[in-house]
Each structure stands twice: as C-alpha cells, then as structure tokens.
Amino acid sequence: MSLVAAKEEKDDNGLFGFFVALQLKCMDHSKKARAKYHINNIIFQVTMSGPSGFMQDLNSGQGFYPG
C-alpha cells in the first residue's frame, strides 16, 4: 500500500492511532516514554496471549500489570 493510499484510508485503527498520537504529543518526554512502553507491552501481551485470550490471562495472573 502506498503512503498516499494509507493516508486516504480512514479505518477505526487509523483513527485510533491518530488519537493516540495526539495524546502523546501533549505529554512531556518522560510521560511519553512510559506511555509508549505500556502501549507496546500491552500489544505484546495480547499478541502472545494464550488461546483463552488476553483478559483471561490477566484474571489468572499471567498477563500484563501496569506499574
């Protein structure tokens, strides 16, 4: 997909990413770094979650816990 086509595509994921980017721009460097760390960690945990799903892993003590 070309950059132009990607910009024209306005799906819910793109809009959510845009919203997150706007929020990050309002943060100082330290808060932005922590937010990015937690966002990446959540995405990793969801990607690696077992067949029962991410929320089930959280409830069983196997998932991500924000610090």
C-alpha positions as CSV (number, residue, x, y, z in Angstrom):
1,M,0.0,0.0,0.0
2,S,1.4,3.4,-1.0
3,L,1.7,6.2,1.5
4,V,-1.0,8.2,-0.3
5,A,-3.4,5.2,-0.1
6,A,-2.6,4.7,3.6
7,K,-3.4,8.4,4.3
8,E,-6.7,8.1,2.5
9,E,-7.8,5.0,4.3
10,K,-9.6,6.1,7.5
11,D,-10.5,2.9,9.3
12,D,-11.0,2.7,13.0
13,N,-7.4,1.5,13.6
14,G,-6.0,4.5,11.8
15,L,-8.3,6.9,13.6
16,F,-7.4,5.3,17.0
17,G,-3.7,5.6,16.1
18,F,-4.2,9.3,15.2
19,F,-6.0,9.9,18.6
20,V,-3.2,8.2,20.5
21,A,-0.6,10.2,18.6
22,L,-2.4,13.4,19.5
23,Q,-2.4,12.4,23.2
24,L,1.3,11.6,23.1
25,K,2.2,15.0,21.6
26,C,0.7,16.7,24.7
27,M,3.0,14.8,27.1
28,D,6.4,15.6,28.3
29,H,9.3,13.3,27.3
30,S,9.1,11.1,30.5
31,K,5.4,10.5,30.4
32,K,5.5,9.9,26.6
33,A,8.2,7.3,27.1
34,R,6.2,5.5,29.8
35,A,3.1,5.6,27.7
36,K,4.8,4.1,24.7
37,Y,6.4,1.4,26.9
38,H,3.0,0.4,28.3
39,I,1.3,0.6,24.9
40,N,3.9,-1.7,23.3
41,N,3.8,-4.0,26.3
42,I,0.0,-4.4,26.1
43,I,0.2,-5.1,22.3
44,F,2.9,-7.7,23.0
45,Q,0.9,-9.4,25.8
46,V,-2.2,-9.5,23.6
47,T,-0.2,-11.0,20.7
48,M,1.4,-13.6,22.9
49,S,-1.8,-14.4,25.0
50,G,-2.9,-18.0,25.2
51,P,-6.0,-19.5,23.5
52,S,-8.2,-18.3,26.4
53,G,-7.5,-14.7,25.5
54,F,-5.8,-11.7,27.0
55,M,-8.4,-10.9,29.6
56,Q,-8.5,-14.5,30.9
57,D,-4.7,-14.4,31.2
58,L,-5.0,-11.1,33.2
59,N,-7.5,-12.6,35.5
60,S,-5.4,-15.7,36.1
61,G,-2.3,-13.6,36.9
62,Q,-0.4,-14.4,33.7
63,G,-0.9,-11.1,31.9
64,F,0.4,-7.6,32.0
65,Y,0.1,-5.5,35.1
66,P,0.8,-1.7,34.7
67,G,3.3,-0.4,37.2
